[in-house]
Amino acid sequence: MSLKKTSIAALLAASGLVVSSAAMAQAKPADTGWYAGISVGQSSSSDACTGVSGPCVSCDDKDTAFKIFGGYQINRNFSAELGYTDLGKVEASGGGVTASVAATAFELVGVGRFPINNQFSIYGKLGFYRADSKGRSNVGVSADETNTDLTYGVGVQYNFTGNLGVRGEWQRYSSVGGGDIGDSDVDVLSVGLVYKF
């Protein structure tokens, strides 16, 4: 009788450990795995309007920026990420002439995370981008440039669940453009959603 009671107690204890471990796994986000996301924000080209001045001349170096991205979280503190960003355009006009430069960029970055807890983390990113810039005017002048340079940024992420989170981020694309278009650092402030598979 005593042996039977001992066996039942051991079985119940083992079952409790299994259930408890499963519950903990569901509550805590996985430390590895694939993720994807989308973000929207504002781009600002720091040098794009330099030298553009005069009566009846205007220049707008800010626009809406969009990004789609995906990556793989290697461990709790590091992931590799690939993204595509529409950096918007810079527009200038004066004396009956209008001109614009629009840019898009592919990027590959490493992301270093510092988790504060299971829901909240801060992160930094560093890597390279390849941008396509297209300059156009209403007088038939055009120029296309492609360049590769450094990109980096910092942000915060809050996870609503183990799978869904929101990001707030600042990122710089150094010296976008070049050649006949000229180059400018482009800063993007954005918010976005992240889904972990």
Buried (B, 14 or more C-beta within 10 A) or exposed (E): EEEEEEEEEEEEEEEEEEEEEEEEEEEEBEEEBEBBBEBBBEBBBEBBBEEBEEEEEEBBBBBEBBBBBBBBBBEBBEBBBBBBBBBBBBBBBBEEEBBBBBBBBBBBBBBEBEBEEEBEBEBBBEBBBEBBBBBBBEEEEEBEBEBEBEBBBEBEBBBEEBBBBBBBBEBBBBBBBBEEBBBBBBBBBBEBBBBBE
